[in-house]
Every structure is written in C-alpha cells, then in structure tokens.
Amino acid sequence: MQAVIEKLNENLKIVYRQALDADKKLDELQQQGHGKFKALFTEDAGFTFEAKRFKPYVLDVAADVEGLSKTEEIDEQKLALVVKKLQSLLQLLATFK
C-alpha cells in the first residue's frame, strides 16, 4: 500500500510543476482575450467542482491521496477515482504543452 501512495505522490509532484506552468500560460492567454471557458474538465472527469486553472484540481487529487494514505486498507473505488483524476490531469497537461 505504501508503494502505491509513494507512486501517486511522485506523480502529483510532476503534475503540480506542470500545472503551475500551464496556469501561467492560461493567465497570459486570458490577458490577451482568449481562454473564455467555464472549466478545464467536464463532470465525467471525476471532479466535484469547476475551475479555470489546474492548481485547484491538483490540490483536490492531493487531498484524495492524503485521505488514502491515512487508511489501513486501500479502498479500491477511491483509488480508482484518484487514478482517473490524475490521468485526466496528465492527459490535459500533455496536450497543453
């Protein structure tokens, strides 16, 4: 279980750095009059909120990982949701570069 949490945390560090860079680009685009959208992800991505920047989504996944790390046994449904959210972030960040 600890290995799974460590791997999730490693991926979160990567996603966090990429998210900060992407958020800067989004800020620049918005200042130029672009980037008129409601949220980065649709409801089916697993997030329970909408945001126009990546950082809130990364923090949401980080909170989920922290919650998983505090349990004795991994809840497979929660783990699957965390992985889905992390994949969504990685995919969108990859297309954003």
Beta strands, then each sheet from edge to edge (+ up, - down):
end
